[in-house]
Amino acid sequence: MVDLRTRVFKTGLETLYYTKAHHVMAALWQCSGAIFNLHHIHPRADGDQDSRFNPNGPLSITDGFLDEVLGYLEEENFDLVSVGEAVARLKKNDRSSRFAAFSIDDGYKDNFDYAWPVFKQHRCPFTVFVTTDIIDGKACLWWLVVEQAIKDHEMIEIDLADALVRFDTSSLEKKKQCWEAIYWPLRGSNEARLRQTVTRLAQRYNIDTNALCRSLAMTWDDVRTLNEDGLVTIGAHTVSHPCLKEISSEQVRYEMTESRARIAREIGEEPEFFCYPYGDETTAGQREFFLAKDVGFAAAVTTRKGMIYEEHREHLFALPRISLNGSYQQIKYIDLYMSGAPFFLYNKFNKVNAA
């Protein structure tokens, strides 16, 4: 499903690419490297993205595209490094060569089945940021619950703004409109209200949230197996994947420390690195950056868009990442990303976005 935001962003990228302006702009500033962000990796595209209801499609790429990306970065002489090595280079101000690091959020089974073999083939390190409730099969993956309710019914009712709202979802276009009307208000709502609303929605349409989670999640045996591979780092990504800005400092501290402790009990070592759920400017900020440092992590990653510059040595708990987005599965976009030009423009000519 290609929405207006995607079309506008793609138009901007195409303009940069075909005018070659990104090469000119890249020469004006030199980044140290980039940290990529992924969620789902599948063996092939599941049909025409525009002909079916698939609002979470951008969270998924194919293993074939991942293979292409790694091959491209190798050809362009980027060092493929772990998140830990990226942080170490920043601390040492080592700019001898540019790097690319890879991270995958949440802990889905497809990471084990389809991403791991591709990374092994290229001998590329990667980090999996684990949400412990997902591995336990009891997380409420609310964005998927909403998708399933809309997809499976021609009309749905949902509690929004203290009122029961009815949506006609009898056609593809109406399903898309319904998603836009529901997703963003929920994403921006109080965490407790979001959970309550989605729980009621799941009950109303007989969606087993635990079964949905278990069907998608890795097991702890999978996590342990990954951890035994020297290419893989396991990081912490909270217990329940909440919007941290919407909960108290005590709850944030619990989500950070308990997820780290639970992972340590399962794999025998504490994760050094943390990943903020959602992770953009609206969901993680200065309070969360301070708490991640205060509880003892070595660094933390966001989903704020950007390359890694030497200036990030002073902002190790607000590291930006580049999303490998399912709507942009062409190498020309990777070429654009690695120039840094789209993100330099997006961040209004600032290298660091950590406010």
QUITA-V320821 format. One record per helix or strand of 2 or more residues. SS is the DSSP state (~ for helix, > for strand). FROM is the first residue (numbers start at 1). TO is the last residue. If there is no record, write none. Layout:
BEGIN
((SS | FROM | TO) (SS | FROM | TO))
END
This chain:
BEGIN
((~ | 4 | 19) (~ | 21 | 26) (> | 33 | 38) (> | 40 | 42) (~ | 57 | 59) (> | 60 | 62) (~ | 63 | 75) (> | 79 | 81) (~ | 83 | 92) (> | 99 | 106) (~ | 109 | 121) (> | 126 | 130) (~ | 132 | 135) (~ | 142 | 152) (> | 155 | 160) (> | 163 | 168) (~ | 172 | 187) (~ | 191 | 204) (~ | 209 | 216) (~ | 220 | 227) (> | 232 | 236) (~ | 244 | 246) (~ | 249 | 267) (> | 273 | 275) (~ | 286 | 294) (> | 299 | 305) (~ | 310 | 314) (> | 319 | 323) (~ | 331 | 339) (~ | 341 | 346))
END
